[in-house]
Amino acid sequence: MDEDDVPPPLRKRLDWEKVFRAIPVGKARLIRSEDAYYTTVRQALKRFQEKGIFTNYGIRTRKIGDARKCYIINSRKS
């Protein structure tokens, strides 16, 4: 099979550091399931937190029907 015959990835690769840094303190950002699975978001945040970065951030997920919404929260609380 030729390399050009391989279909492109379904999701675009996100620069997680930019995504996290763009969230102001006390605010949250919605990550749609079309952009990234909630497990991917959770793993990305965990990797940063193990390095001591973004320690005041958290993840919340909600399932609405068949769709799962993932919120990244930059908490005021440390």
Buried (B, 14 or more C-beta within 10 A) or exposed (E): EEEEEEEEEEEEEBEBEEBBEEBEEEEBBEBEBEBBEBEBBBEBBEEBBEEEEBEEBBBEBEEEEEEBBBBBBBEEEE
